[in-house]
C-alpha cells in the first residue's frame, strides 16, 4: 500500500509557490491587447500617410506643406466605446482627450517630444472630437452617428495652406511655449483611417480633401510597406483628374502611372535604366478603372521609397484568405494580376538600377586605382 501513501501525500501537499503566485485571468486583458494594437497601427498608418505624401509630391497636381509629426486624441473615438472602455483605452495607451504627439519625424523641432500636448496651431485652438449624424448611413445599414474629427483637420489644413504661402507653422504647447515647425511639401489633402471606424469596411473619398481607408484594411496591415501601400492608395485619390490625365502618355494604355514614372522622379539615377524597361513593360499592363490605377500608383510609391512593391498584392491576398471586406481596396482577379505583373516589373527595374549603380561605382574605383599606379612624372628643371 506504499503507493497509496504517496498519493495521499501528493493530495495534501501545498501547491508549488509559482502556481500559487500565478496571476488570475483578467477578462480585460483581451481588450487591453486589442486597444493597444489598434492604437499602434493607427499611429503607424498616420505616419505612413505623411511620408507617402512627401514622397509622391512631384506627382500630385495640388500640393501643400505638411508637418513632421502626428497628433492623436482619445476624443476621436467618441461614442464608439463605453465610458469603462474609454478609461481602459486611456490606461493602455496613456492617451486622453487632449491632442498629444504620438509620432515625430527627424525634421520636428528638438523641443517637441512624444506625449507633449499641442493646444493650438497658428493660434487656432485645436477642437476636441465631436459626433456627426449622417442619414445616408442608415440606408447602408450602418449607424448614422460617426466620429467627427473634421474640425481638427480644418485647423491643420488651414495652417498647411498658410505655410505654403510662406507663413511659418507655429504650434502652441500646453505649457504656453510656441514652437516654429519646419514643414515639407507634399500632396494636398489627408488620408486617414481609424481603429474605431463606424463603417470599417467602407472606403470614402471626400473630393480632394480627404480619403478614408477602411479600418479592416488598416488593422490587417503589419509591415511598414503595407501601411505605406494603403496610404499611397488613398493618396492617389488626392491627385486631381488633371494630374492623372497628364500621366497618360502611351496610346492604348489606360494606366495612369506607368512603370518607372515615379522612380524616375523620386530616385536619382533611375533614368539610366528606364528606357529599356519601359519599352518592354508599358504596353503589357492596362487597367481600365481608377482603383486599378491606384494599385499601380501605390506599388510605385512604395518602390520609390525603397520598399517592397509586392506589399500591396500580398496584403490583398490576406484580405481574401480572411474574408475581410475592404471596399475599393480589395482587388479582384484582374486587378490582382495587373498589380502582380507591375510589382514584378518594378522589382526588375530596381535590380537593374542597383546593378548599374554598382557597375558605375566599380568602374570609378578601377579608374582611381589605375590613376594611383601611374608613375609620377616630374616637370623638367
Sine and cosine of phi, psi and omega as CSV:
sin_phi,cos_phi,sin_psi,cos_psi,sin_omega,cos_omega
0.00,0.00,0.22,0.98,-0.05,-1.00
-0.88,0.47,-0.57,0.82,-0.02,-1.00
-0.89,0.45,-0.55,0.84,0.02,-1.00
-0.91,0.40,-0.59,0.81,0.03,-1.00
-0.89,0.45,-0.65,0.76,0.01,-1.00
-0.91,0.41,-0.60,0.80,0.04,-1.00
-0.89,0.46,-0.68,0.74,0.01,-1.00
-0.90,0.43,-0.60,0.80,0.02,-1.00
-0.89,0.45,-0.69,0.73,-0.01,-1.00
-0.91,0.41,-0.57,0.82,-0.03,-1.00
-0.94,0.33,-0.58,0.82,-0.07,-1.00
-1.00,-0.10,-0.16,0.99,-0.03,-1.00
-0.93,0.37,0.59,-0.81,0.02,-1.00
-0.92,0.39,0.47,-0.88,0.02,-1.00
-0.91,0.41,0.40,-0.92,0.03,-1.00
-0.88,0.48,0.61,-0.79,-0.03,-1.00
-0.80,0.60,-0.61,0.79,-0.03,-1.00
-0.92,0.39,-0.56,0.83,0.02,-1.00
-0.94,0.35,-0.63,0.77,0.02,-1.00
-0.91,0.42,-0.55,0.84,-0.08,-1.00
-1.00,0.07,-0.06,1.00,-0.05,-1.00
-0.87,0.49,0.74,-0.67,-0.06,-1.00
-0.93,0.37,0.77,-0.64,0.03,-1.00
-0.92,0.39,0.44,-0.90,-0.02,-1.00
-0.91,0.41,0.76,-0.65,0.05,-1.00
-0.94,-0.35,0.90,-0.44,-0.03,-1.00
-0.87,0.50,-0.29,0.96,0.02,-1.00
-0.98,0.17,-0.22,0.97,-0.03,-1.00
-0.87,0.49,-0.62,0.79,0.01,-1.00
-0.89,0.45,-0.70,0.71,0.02,-1.00
-0.90,0.43,-0.62,0.78,0.03,-1.00
-0.85,0.53,-0.69,0.72,-0.01,-1.00
-0.92,0.39,-0.64,0.76,0.03,-1.00
-0.88,0.47,-0.74,0.67,-0.02,-1.00
-0.89,0.45,-0.68,0.74,0.00,-1.00
-0.88,0.47,-0.69,0.72,-0.02,-1.00
-0.91,0.42,-0.71,0.71,-0.02,-1.00
-0.90,0.44,-0.65,0.76,0.01,-1.00
-0.90,0.43,-0.75,0.66,-0.05,-1.00
-0.88,0.47,-0.65,0.76,-0.04,-1.00
-0.95,0.30,-0.56,0.83,0.06,-1.00
-0.91,0.41,-0.65,0.76,0.04,-1.00
-0.91,0.42,-0.69,0.73,0.04,-1.00
-0.86,0.51,-0.66,0.75,0.00,-1.00
-0.92,0.39,-0.71,0.71,-0.01,-1.00
-0.88,0.48,-0.65,0.76,0.05,-1.00
-0.91,0.43,-0.67,0.74,0.01,-1.00
-0.88,0.47,-0.61,0.79,-0.01,-1.00
-0.89,0.46,-0.62,0.78,0.04,-1.00
-0.93,0.37,-0.72,0.70,-0.02,-1.00
-0.89,0.46,-0.64,0.77,0.02,-1.00
-0.92,0.40,-0.68,0.74,0.01,-1.00
-0.86,0.51,-0.65,0.76,0.07,-1.00
-0.90,0.44,-0.71,0.70,-0.11,-0.99
-0.94,0.34,-0.52,0.85,-0.06,-1.00
-1.00,-0.10,0.18,0.98,-0.12,-0.99
-0.82,0.58,-0.64,0.77,-0.05,-1.00
-0.92,0.40,-0.29,0.96,-0.07,-1.00
-0.98,-0.21,-0.09,1.00,-0.04,-1.00
-0.99,-0.11,0.74,-0.68,-0.01,-1.00
-0.93,0.36,-0.56,0.83,0.03,-1.00
-0.92,-0.39,0.80,-0.60,-0.01,-1.00
-0.82,-0.57,0.25,-0.97,0.03,-1.00
-0.46,-0.89,0.04,-1.00,0.11,-0.99
-1.00,-0.08,0.63,-0.78,-0.08,-1.00
-0.79,-0.61,0.68,-0.73,-0.04,-1.00
-0.96,0.27,0.53,-0.85,-0.04,-1.00
-1.00,-0.02,0.68,0.73,0.03,-1.00
-0.39,-0.92,0.27,-0.96,0.04,-1.00
-0.85,-0.53,0.74,-0.67,0.09,-1.00
-0.96,-0.28,0.57,-0.82,0.00,-1.00
-0.59,-0.81,0.57,-0.82,0.00,-1.00
-0.68,-0.73,0.62,-0.78,0.07,-1.00
-0.91,0.42,-0.32,0.95,0.03,-1.00
-0.91,0.42,-0.33,0.94,0.02,-1.00
-0.95,0.30,-0.31,0.95,0.00,-1.00
-0.97,0.24,-0.60,0.80,0.09,-1.00
0.83,0.56,-0.73,-0.69,-0.10,-1.00
-0.99,0.17,0.09,1.00,-0.01,-1.00
-0.94,0.35,-0.31,0.95,0.00,-1.00
-0.79,-0.61,0.46,-0.89,0.10,-1.00
-0.96,0.28,0.18,-0.98,0.00,-1.00
-0.89,0.46,-0.60,0.80,0.03,-1.00
-0.91,0.41,-0.67,0.74,0.00,-1.00
-0.94,0.35,-0.58,0.82,0.07,-1.00
-0.88,0.48,-0.66,0.75,0.04,-1.00
-0.90,0.44,-0.64,0.77,0.02,-1.00
-0.92,0.38,-0.63,0.78,0.04,-1.00
-0.88,0.47,-0.69,0.73,0.03,-1.00
-0.89,0.45,-0.62,0.78,0.01,-1.00
-0.89,0.46,-0.68,0.73,-0.07,-1.00
-0.96,0.29,-0.65,0.76,-0.14,-0.99
-0.99,-0.17,-0.30,0.95,-0.07,-1.00
0.97,0.22,0.23,0.97,-0.03,-1.00
-0.99,-0.12,0.30,-0.95,0.09,-1.00
-0.58,-0.82,-0.26,-0.97,-0.08,-1.00
-0.99,0.13,0.06,1.00,0.11,-0.99
-1.00,0.10,0.37,-0.93,0.04,-1.00
-1.00,0.09,0.95,-0.30,-0.06,-1.00
-0.94,-0.35,0.49,-0.87,0.05,-1.00
-0.97,0.25,0.84,-0.54,-0.01,-1.00
-0.89,-0.45,-0.16,0.99,0.06,-1.00
-0.44,-0.90,0.62,-0.78,0.00,-1.00
-0.74,-0.68,0.71,-0.70,0.17,-0.98
-1.00,0.03,0.33,-0.95,-0.02,-1.00
-0.89,0.46,-0.29,0.96,0.02,-1.00
-0.99,0.11,-0.01,1.00,0.01,-1.00
-0.95,0.31,0.39,-0.92,0.03,-1.00
-0.86,0.52,0.60,-0.80,0.00,-1.00
-0.88,0.48,-0.47,0.88,-0.04,-1.00
-0.98,0.19,-0.13,0.99,-0.03,-1.00
-1.00,-0.09,0.73,-0.68,-0.08,-1.00
-0.75,-0.66,0.37,-0.93,0.08,-1.00
-0.86,0.52,0.69,-0.72,0.00,-1.00
1.00,-0.06,-0.26,0.96,0.04,-1.00
-0.88,0.47,0.58,-0.82,0.02,-1.00
-1.00,-0.09,0.81,-0.58,0.07,-1.00
-0.97,-0.26,0.82,-0.57,-0.07,-1.00
-0.98,-0.22,-0.39,0.92,-0.05,-1.00
-0.43,-0.90,0.44,-0.90,0.09,-1.00
-0.79,-0.62,0.83,-0.56,-0.07,-1.00
0.81,0.59,0.60,0.80,0.06,-1.00
0.99,0.13,-0.08,1.00,0.00,-1.00
-0.99,-0.13,0.78,-0.63,-0.05,-1.00
-0.92,0.39,0.68,-0.74,0.06,-1.00
-0.99,0.17,0.86,-0.51,-0.04,-1.00
-0.98,0.21,0.47,-0.89,0.09,-1.00
-0.97,0.24,0.30,-0.95,-0.04,-1.00
-0.91,0.42,0.52,-0.85,0.03,-1.00
-0.78,-0.63,-0.25,-0.97,0.00,-1.00
-0.84,-0.55,0.50,-0.87,0.02,-1.00
-0.80,-0.60,0.63,-0.78,0.04,-1.00
-0.97,-0.25,0.82,-0.58,-0.02,-1.00
-0.81,-0.58,0.94,-0.34,-0.05,-1.00
-0.89,0.45,-0.58,0.81,-0.04,-1.00
-0.88,0.47,-0.42,0.91,-0.01,-1.00
-0.90,0.43,-0.52,0.86,0.01,-1.00
-0.89,0.46,-0.65,0.76,0.01,-1.00
-0.91,0.41,-0.43,0.90,0.02,-1.00
-1.00,0.02,-0.02,1.00,-0.01,-1.00
0.99,0.14,0.33,0.94,-0.01,-1.00
-0.93,-0.37,0.21,-0.98,0.04,-1.00
-0.92,0.38,0.68,-0.73,0.01,-1.00
-0.96,0.26,-0.22,0.98,0.00,-1.00
-1.00,-0.10,0.75,-0.66,0.03,-1.00
-0.65,-0.76,0.36,-0.93,0.04,-1.00
-0.93,0.37,0.71,-0.70,-0.05,-1.00
-0.87,-0.49,0.99,-0.13,0.06,-1.00
-0.97,-0.23,0.26,0.96,-0.01,-1.00
-0.86,0.50,-0.61,0.79,0.05,-1.00
-0.85,0.53,-0.58,0.81,0.07,-1.00
-0.90,0.44,-0.74,0.68,-0.02,-1.00
-0.92,0.39,-0.50,0.87,0.06,-1.00
-0.87,0.49,-0.68,0.73,0.03,-1.00
-0.91,0.41,-0.71,0.70,-0.03,-1.00
-0.91,0.42,-0.70,0.71,-0.02,-1.00
-0.90,0.44,-0.60,0.80,0.02,-1.00
-0.92,0.40,-0.66,0.75,0.03,-1.00
-0.91,0.41,-0.60,0.80,0.05,-1.00
-0.90,0.44,-0.69,0.73,-0.01,-1.00
-0.90,0.43,-0.63,0.78,0.03,-1.00
-0.91,0.41,-0.61,0.79,0.05,-1.00
-0.90,0.43,-0.52,0.86,0.03,-1.00
-0.90,0.44,-0.52,0.86,-0.01,-1.00
-1.00,0.04,0.02,1.00,0.05,-1.00
0.96,-0.29,-0.10,1.00,0.03,-1.00
-0.99,0.16,0.83,-0.56,-0.04,-1.00
-0.88,0.47,0.57,-0.82,0.11,-0.99
-0.99,0.14,0.78,-0.63,-0.03,-1.00
-0.80,-0.60,0.80,-0.60,0.04,-1.00
-0.95,-0.32,0.54,-0.84,0.02,-1.00
-0.94,-0.33,0.80,-0.60,0.03,-1.00
-1.00,0.01,0.24,-0.97,-0.06,-1.00
-0.87,0.49,-0.52,0.85,-0.01,-1.00
-0.99,0.13,0.11,0.99,0.06,-1.00
0.99,-0.10,-0.24,0.97,0.02,-1.00
-0.91,0.42,0.57,-0.82,0.08,-1.00
-0.89,-0.46,0.76,-0.65,-0.05,-1.00
-0.87,-0.50,0.75,-0.67,0.10,-1.00
-0.99,0.16,0.72,-0.69,-0.08,-1.00
-0.92,-0.38,0.79,-0.61,0.12,-0.99
-0.99,0.12,0.90,-0.43,-0.02,-1.00
-1.00,-0.08,0.14,-0.99,0.01,-1.00
-0.70,-0.72,0.63,-0.78,-0.05,-1.00
-0.93,0.36,0.71,-0.70,0.02,-1.00
-0.46,-0.89,-0.02,-1.00,0.01,-1.00
-0.90,0.44,0.66,-0.75,0.01,-1.00
-0.95,0.32,0.27,-0.96,-0.01,-1.00
1.00,0.06,-0.07,-1.00,-0.01,-1.00
-0.62,-0.78,0.62,-0.78,0.12,-0.99
-0.94,-0.34,0.86,-0.52,-0.11,-0.99
-0.81,-0.59,0.27,-0.96,0.11,-0.99
-0.32,-0.95,0.54,-0.84,0.01,-1.00
-0.71,-0.70,0.59,-0.81,0.02,-1.00
-0.94,0.33,-0.19,0.98,0.00,-1.00
-0.83,-0.55,0.73,0.68,0.02,-1.00
-0.92,0.39,0.75,-0.66,0.01,-1.00
-0.96,0.28,-0.29,0.96,0.14,-0.99
-0.76,-0.65,0.98,0.22,-0.16,-0.99
-0.93,0.37,-0.15,0.99,0.00,-1.00
-0.96,-0.27,0.11,0.99,-0.17,-0.99
-0.93,-0.36,0.76,-0.65,0.13,-0.99
-1.00,-0.03,0.73,-0.68,-0.04,-1.00
-0.79,-0.62,0.76,-0.65,0.10,-0.99
-0.91,-0.42,0.85,-0.52,0.02,-1.00
-0.96,-0.28,0.96,0.29,-0.03,-1.00
0.85,0.53,-0.69,-0.72,0.04,-1.00
-0.99,-0.16,0.24,0.97,-0.08,-1.00
-1.00,-0.03,-0.77,0.64,-0.05,-1.00
-0.54,-0.84,0.48,-0.88,0.17,-0.99
-0.75,-0.66,0.75,-0.66,-0.01,-1.00
-0.96,-0.27,0.86,-0.51,0.07,-1.00
-0.99,0.12,0.68,-0.73,0.01,-1.00
-0.84,0.54,0.66,-0.75,0.00,-1.00
-0.86,0.52,-0.59,0.81,0.00,-1.00
-0.84,0.54,-0.62,0.79,0.00,-1.00
-0.95,0.30,-0.73,0.69,-0.03,-1.00
-0.89,0.46,-0.64,0.76,-0.04,-1.00
-0.96,0.27,-0.36,0.93,0.04,-1.00
-1.00,0.10,-0.34,0.94,0.01,-1.00
-0.90,0.44,0.59,-0.81,-0.02,-1.00
-0.83,-0.56,-0.86,0.51,-0.09,-1.00
-0.98,0.18,0.36,-0.93,0.01,-1.00
-0.83,0.56,-0.68,0.73,-0.04,-1.00
-0.93,0.37,-0.45,0.90,0.06,-1.00
-0.94,0.33,-0.65,0.76,0.08,-1.00
-0.89,0.45,-0.68,0.74,0.00,-1.00
-0.91,0.42,-0.61,0.79,0.01,-1.00
-0.90,0.45,-0.72,0.69,0.02,-1.00
-0.88,0.47,-0.67,0.74,0.02,-1.00
-0.90,0.44,-0.63,0.77,0.01,-1.00
-0.93,0.37,-0.60,0.80,0.06,-1.00
-0.84,0.54,-0.73,0.68,0.03,-1.00
-0.93,0.36,-0.58,0.82,-0.01,-1.00
-0.89,0.46,-0.55,0.84,0.03,-1.00
-0.80,0.60,-0.60,0.80,-0.04,-1.00
-0.98,0.21,-0.14,0.99,0.10,-0.99
-1.00,0.08,-0.35,0.94,0.08,-1.00
-0.95,0.30,0.66,-0.75,-0.06,-1.00
-0.95,0.31,0.30,-0.95,0.06,-1.00
-0.88,0.48,-0.50,0.86,0.04,-1.00
-0.89,0.45,-0.69,0.72,0.01,-1.00
-0.91,0.41,-0.62,0.79,0.02,-1.00
-0.90,0.43,-0.69,0.73,-0.01,-1.00
-0.90,0.44,-0.60,0.80,-0.02,-1.00
-0.90,0.45,-0.40,0.92,-0.06,-1.00
-0.99,0.12,-0.15,0.99,-0.02,-1.00
-0.99,0.10,1.00,-0.02,-0.11,-0.99
-0.97,-0.22,-0.33,0.94,-0.06,-1.00
-0.95,-0.32,0.78,-0.63,0.02,-1.00
-0.91,0.41,0.50,-0.87,-0.01,-1.00
0.93,0.36,0.16,0.99,0.06,-1.00
-0.89,-0.46,0.90,-0.44,-0.03,-1.00
-1.00,-0.02,-0.01,1.00,0.00,-1.00
-0.93,0.37,0.79,-0.61,-0.05,-1.00
-0.96,0.29,-0.60,0.80,0.01,-1.00
-0.81,-0.59,0.98,-0.20,-0.09,-1.00
-0.99,0.13,0.17,-0.99,-0.11,-0.99
-0.79,0.61,0.78,-0.63,0.17,-0.99
1.00,-0.01,-0.26,0.97,-0.09,-1.00
-0.89,0.46,-0.67,0.75,-0.01,-1.00
-0.95,0.31,-0.66,0.75,0.02,-1.00
-0.88,0.47,-0.62,0.78,0.00,-1.00
-0.89,0.46,-0.57,0.82,-0.03,-1.00
-0.99,0.15,-0.53,0.85,-0.18,-0.98
-0.97,-0.26,-0.36,0.93,-0.09,-1.00
-0.90,-0.43,0.91,-0.40,0.02,-1.00
-0.85,0.53,0.71,-0.70,0.06,-1.00
1.00,0.01,-0.12,0.99,-0.05,-1.00
-0.91,0.41,-0.45,0.89,-0.03,-1.00
-0.88,0.48,-0.31,0.95,-0.02,-1.00
-0.87,0.48,-0.54,0.84,-0.12,-0.99
-0.87,-0.49,0.10,0.99,-0.08,-1.00
-0.94,0.34,-0.68,0.74,-0.16,-0.99
-0.84,0.55,-0.79,0.62,-0.02,-1.00
-0.90,0.44,-0.66,0.75,-0.02,-1.00
-0.91,0.41,-0.64,0.77,-0.03,-1.00
-0.92,0.39,-0.65,0.76,0.02,-1.00
-0.85,0.52,-0.56,0.83,-0.02,-1.00
-0.98,0.18,-0.52,0.85,-0.25,-0.97
-0.93,-0.37,-0.51,0.86,-0.20,-0.98
-0.84,0.55,-0.66,0.75,-0.10,-0.99
-1.00,0.01,0.05,1.00,0.02,-1.00
-1.00,-0.07,-0.18,0.98,-0.06,-1.00
-0.85,-0.53,0.87,-0.50,0.04,-1.00
-0.69,-0.72,0.77,-0.63,0.03,-1.00
-0.81,-0.59,0.77,-0.64,-0.14,-0.99
-0.99,-0.16,0.17,0.98,-0.02,-1.00
-0.70,-0.71,0.35,-0.94,-0.01,-1.00
-0.90,0.44,-0.66,0.75,-0.03,-1.00
-0.91,0.42,-0.58,0.81,0.05,-1.00
-0.91,0.42,-0.62,0.78,0.07,-1.00
-0.91,0.40,-0.57,0.82,0.05,-1.00
-0.90,0.44,-0.57,0.82,0.07,-1.00
-0.84,0.54,-0.75,0.67,-0.07,-1.00
-0.95,0.32,-0.61,0.79,0.09,-1.00
-0.84,0.54,-0.72,0.69,-0.01,-1.00
-0.90,0.43,-0.66,0.75,0.06,-1.00
-0.82,0.57,-0.73,0.68,-0.09,-1.00
-0.95,0.32,-0.60,0.80,0.04,-1.00
-0.88,0.47,-0.72,0.70,0.02,-1.00
-0.87,0.49,-0.68,0.73,0.02,-1.00
-0.90,0.44,-0.67,0.74,0.01,-1.00
-0.90,0.43,-0.43,0.90,0.03,-1.00
-1.00,0.06,0.12,0.99,0.03,-1.00
1.00,0.08,0.25,0.97,-0.06,-1.00
-0.99,-0.17,-0.19,-0.98,-0.05,-1.00
-1.00,-0.06,0.93,-0.36,-0.04,-1.00
-0.93,0.37,-0.17,0.98,0.03,-1.00
-1.00,0.08,-0.04,1.00,-0.09,-1.00
-0.85,0.52,-0.62,0.79,-0.07,-1.00
-0.92,0.39,-0.76,0.65,-0.05,-1.00
-0.96,0.28,-0.47,0.88,0.09,-1.00
-0.92,0.39,-0.64,0.77,0.07,-1.00
-0.89,0.46,-0.66,0.75,0.02,-1.00
-0.90,0.43,-0.57,0.82,0.06,-1.00
-0.90,0.44,-0.58,0.82,0.07,-1.00
-0.92,0.39,-0.63,0.77,0.06,-1.00
-0.81,0.58,-0.72,0.70,-0.03,-1.00
-0.92,0.39,-0.68,0.73,-0.01,-1.00
-0.88,0.48,-0.61,0.79,-0.05,-1.00
-1.00,0.02,-0.17,0.99,-0.03,-1.00
0.95,0.33,0.48,0.88,-0.02,-1.00
-0.97,0.23,0.61,-0.79,0.10,-0.99
-0.99,-0.12,0.88,-0.47,-0.06,-1.00
-0.73,-0.68,0.38,0.92,0.15,-0.99
0.82,0.57,-0.77,-0.64,-0.13,-0.99
-0.91,0.41,-0.35,0.94,-0.02,-1.00
-0.94,0.34,-0.48,0.88,-0.05,-1.00
-0.93,0.36,0.79,-0.61,0.03,-1.00
-1.00,-0.01,0.70,-0.72,0.19,-0.98
-0.99,0.15,-0.07,-1.00,-0.07,-1.00
-0.88,0.48,-0.66,0.75,-0.03,-1.00
-0.92,0.39,-0.74,0.67,0.02,-1.00
-0.89,0.46,-0.66,0.75,-0.01,-1.00
-0.89,0.45,-0.65,0.76,0.02,-1.00
-0.88,0.47,-0.69,0.72,0.02,-1.00
-0.92,0.39,-0.64,0.77,0.01,-1.00
-0.90,0.43,-0.64,0.77,0.04,-1.00
-0.90,0.44,-0.74,0.67,-0.01,-1.00
-0.86,0.51,-0.71,0.70,-0.01,-1.00
-0.89,0.45,-0.71,0.71,0.00,-1.00
-0.89,0.46,-0.63,0.77,0.02,-1.00
-0.91,0.40,-0.61,0.79,0.06,-1.00
-0.90,0.44,-0.67,0.75,0.01,-1.00
-0.89,0.45,-0.66,0.75,0.02,-1.00
-0.88,0.47,-0.66,0.76,0.03,-1.00
-0.91,0.41,-0.62,0.78,0.03,-1.00
-0.89,0.46,-0.70,0.71,0.01,-1.00
-0.90,0.43,-0.63,0.78,0.02,-1.00
-0.90,0.43,-0.67,0.74,0.02,-1.00
-0.91,0.42,-0.63,0.77,0.02,-1.00
-0.90,0.43,-0.70,0.72,0.00,-1.00
-0.89,0.46,-0.64,0.77,0.02,-1.00
-0.90,0.43,-0.69,0.72,0.00,-1.00
-0.89,0.45,-0.67,0.75,0.02,-1.00
-0.91,0.41,-0.64,0.77,0.02,-1.00
-0.91,0.42,-0.66,0.75,0.02,-1.00
-0.91,0.41,-0.64,0.77,0.03,-1.00
-0.90,0.43,-0.66,0.75,0.03,-1.00
-0.91,0.42,-0.65,0.76,0.02,-1.00
-0.91,0.42,-0.65,0.76,0.02,-1.00
-0.90,0.44,-0.63,0.78,0.02,-1.00
-0.91,0.41,-0.64,0.77,0.03,-1.00
-0.90,0.43,-0.66,0.75,0.02,-1.00
-0.89,0.46,-0.65,0.76,0.02,-1.00
-0.90,0.43,-0.65,0.76,0.02,-1.00
-0.91,0.41,-0.64,0.77,0.02,-1.00
-0.91,0.41,-0.66,0.75,0.03,-1.00
-0.90,0.45,-0.63,0.78,0.02,-1.00
-0.90,0.43,-0.60,0.80,0.00,-1.00
-0.94,0.35,-0.47,0.89,-0.03,-1.00
-0.99,0.16,-0.28,0.96,0.00,-1.00
-0.90,0.43,0.68,-0.73,0.00,-1.00
-0.92,0.40,0.54,-0.84,0.01,-1.00
-0.98,0.22,0.84,-0.54,0.00,-1.00
-0.97,-0.24,0.89,-0.45,0.00,-1.00
-1.00,0.10,0.61,-0.79,0.02,-1.00
-0.93,0.38,0.54,-0.84,0.03,-1.00
-0.89,0.46,0.54,-0.84,0.02,-1.00
-0.99,0.14,0.00,0.00,0.00,0.00
